[in-house]
Amino acid sequence: MNDPNYFAVLQMAAVAYLWNLEGGYRRNVSSIILVFSVLMSGSKTGMMVLIAFALFKFIDSTVWETKTLPRITIRMISLILAVLGIMVFLIYQDPVLSRLSMYIPAFGRLSLLFSDFAKAVSEGGSGRDRTWAVALELLKLSPIFGVGAGTYTGLTRALWNYGSIAHNTFLQISVEWGLPLSLIFITTLITLVVKVSLKEAYRTSENIMLRDILLVFLVGSLAISLNNARLFWIVFGALAYSVKGSGFDEVTRGM
C-alpha cells in the first residue's frame, strides 16, 4: 500500500470490524496496534476518520447501551474528562506535537490539523483545495448526465493538464455520474447508516459491524476517492442486503 491515506482508512475499517467482535484483551490490543499504525502513517485523513469514529461510537453506545445510573455516571465522567483533555491538548499542542515530531516525523503532518486546518487541506502534500476546485469546474461541464465513469483524469489532463483525481468520493461520483444519480446513491448510503443507527429492528450485530465499516469509508471519502475501492462496494452491498433481511420484511408486512 503506497497511499498513506487509503492505508489509514483501511486500518480504521479493521478497527470498526474488531470493535464489534467478542475478544476481550486480544481485541483491545489489536485495536490499539491498528490505531497506532494510523497515527504512524501521518495521514490527516486517517486522523479525521479516527476522531469521527470514536465520537460516533461514544454517542451510539451511550444512547443504546447506557440504561443504568452507574453507567450513565461513568459515561458523563468520561465525557467531561475527554473534553478537559482536549482543552489541555489544544492549549499545549505546539510543544507537544513539536516534541513528538522530533521522534516520529509523521506527527509533523498531523499537527496542521490542530494548528491550521486550511493549511492541512492545501499543504503538506495534500493539495485538496486545487483538486476540489478542478472537480467543481469539471462538474459544471455536465452536471446532469456526468462526464462518464472512468473519464475523469483523461478530461482533466486534456483540459487543464492536471491528471489528479478528485480526492473526494462524493465529488468524483458527482462528476462522473451526474448530480441526479449521485444524489440517489449518496441518499441510499446515508439512509442505510441512519436506519441501523436509529431503528432497533435493524440493529443486528452484523448490521452494526457493516454500518461502522461503511461509516469509516464515508468519512474517509471526504478526502480520498474510494469509488473504485472494492471493499467499499462489498460492504455497501452486504449492508443493503442485510438490512432488507433483518428488518425490512417485518416492517413492510406491518404496513
N, C-alpha and C positions, 0 to 999 in steps of 0.2 A: 504494500500500500504506500504509494508515494505522495498522497494528498493528506496532509495532517488534519484538515477539516473533516473529510469523509471518514478518516480513521477514527477521529474523536466521536463522531456521531455513531459509528458502528459500535464503539466501546460503550457508549451510553445506551444503545439498543440492547447490548448484552446485560448491562446493569438493570434495565427495565425487565428483562426476562428473568434474571436471577432474583430480583426483589419479590417476585410473585411465586417463588418456589419455597417449599419447606426444606430448610437446610441448616438452620442454626448458625453456629460459628463458621462453618465452611462457606455458607452463602455470604455471610458478612465479610469474611476475609477476602473472598473472591471479588466482592463488590468494591471493597476498599482498594484492591490492586487495580481494578479497572478504572476507578475514579482517579487514582494517582496517575495512571497512564494518560488519561485525558489532560490532566494538568501538565504532565511532562511533554505532551505533544506541542504545547504552546499555541493551541488552536483557540482563537477568540470565539469562534462559533461553538466549539465544544464547551467552553466555559459558560456561554449563554444557555446552552441546552441543559447543562448540569444544574444551573441555578433555577431555571424554569421548571425542570423535572422535580427537583427537591421541593420547591414551593407548591407545585401541583399535588404531589403525593401527600404533603403535610395537610393541605386543605381537604383533600379527598378522604384521607383516613380519619381526620377529625370529624367530618360530617357523618361518615358511615360506621366507624368503629368505636367512637367515644360515646359510651352510653352510661357510664357511672361517674359519680362525683370525683373519686380519686383520679380516674383517667383524665377527666376534664381539667382538674387541677394541675396534673403533670403536663398536659398539653399547654396550658396557659403559661406555666413557669418556663417551659421550653421555648415558647414563642417570645416571651419577654427577654430571656437570656440571649436568644438569637438576634433580636433587634438591638440589644445593647452591644453584642459582639460586633454586629455590622457597623454600628455607630463608632465604636472604638477603632475598628479597622479603617474606616473612611478617614478618621482623624489622623491616624498614624500610617496611612497606606504608603506614602512615599518612601520613608526609611525602611519599612518592612519589605516592600517589593524590590527596592534597590538592593537590599541585602540578599534577598532570595535570588535575584538575577545574577549576583556575583557567583553563586554556586550552581544555579540552574538557569542558563541563558534563556530558556523558553519562557520564563516568567516575565522577561522584558516585554514580550509581545502582549501578554495578558494585562500588564499594568495599565496600558492605554484604555482598556475598557472602563477602569475606575477613575482615571485622571482626565481623559479627554476622549469622549465617545466618538466625536466627529473624526478625530484623527484615527481612531481604531477602525473606522469604516473605510477611510481613504488611504491610510499609510500602513507601513509595516508589511508590505506585500499584499495588502488586501485589494485596494483599488475598486471597492464595491461602488463608490459613487459614479465612476465612469461606466462600469458595466451596466448598472441600472439605468443610467441616462441613455445609453445606446439601446437597451431593451425597450425603453419607452418610445424612442424615436422609431424603432422598427415596428412597434405595435401600432403606431399611427398609420403605417402604410396599408394595413389590412386588419382593422380591429374586429370585424365581424367574422370573417372566414379564416383569419390567420394566414401565415405565410407557408404553412405546411410542415409536418413533422420531419425533422432531420435536415432542414434547410437553413437553420439559424446561423451557424458560423459561416456558411458559404455566402450568405447575403451580407453579413457584417463585413466580411473581407472585401466583397465586391463593391460595397457602397462606401465604407469608411476605412478600409484597410485595417480592420480590427477583428481579430479572429477569436476573441474570448467569448465564452458562453455567458449567460445572464447572471450566474451565481445567485439565482433565486428561482426556486422551482415554480412558484406561482407566476412570476413574470415570464419564465421560459415557456410554460404551458400556454399562457395567455397569448404570447406572440405566435406560437406555432399552431395552436388550435383555434384561436379567435376567442373573444370575450364570452359569447353566449355558452359555448360548450365548456370552456374552462370554468365558468361560474357554476355550472351544473355539477361539474366534477368536484370542485372545492366545497360546494354546499353539501354534497354527499359525504365527503370526508368529515366535515365538521359535525354533520348530523349523527354519524356513527359514534364519534367521540362523546357527543352530548348525551346520546341515548344510554350508552354504557355508564356514563358518569352520574346521570340523574334518575334513571329508571331501574328499580330493583329487579324487574323481570329479566333484564338483560345482563345483570351483574354476576355472571358465572366467572369462575376462576380463569377459564380460558379467554373469555372476552376481556377481562380486566388486563390480563397479560398482553394481549394483542393491542388493546387500546393504548397501553403505556408505550409500547414499541412504536405504534403509529404516531403517538404524540411526540415522541423524540424526533421522528422524521419530519413531522410538520414544523416543529420549532427550528430544526436544522435547515429546513427548506427556505427559511428567510434569508439565508446567507450562502447556500450552495444549491446547485441544480441536481435534484435527485430524480428527475423524471425518467431517467434511464437506469436507475438503480433497481436491480431485480428484487432485492429484499423488500424494498418499499412496496412494490406491486404485490408480492406474495402476501405480506402482512395485511395490506388493504383488502385483497380478495378473501383471505381467511376470515377477517373480522366481518366483512359484509355477509359471508355465508353463515358464520357462526351466530351473528345477531339474528338473522332470519330464523335459524333453528332454535335459538334459546328463548325467544320471547315473541317473535313476530307472529307466528301462527296462533298463539294463545290470545294475543291482543286483537288480531283481526277476527277471530271467531266470536269475540265478545261484542263486536260492533253490530 
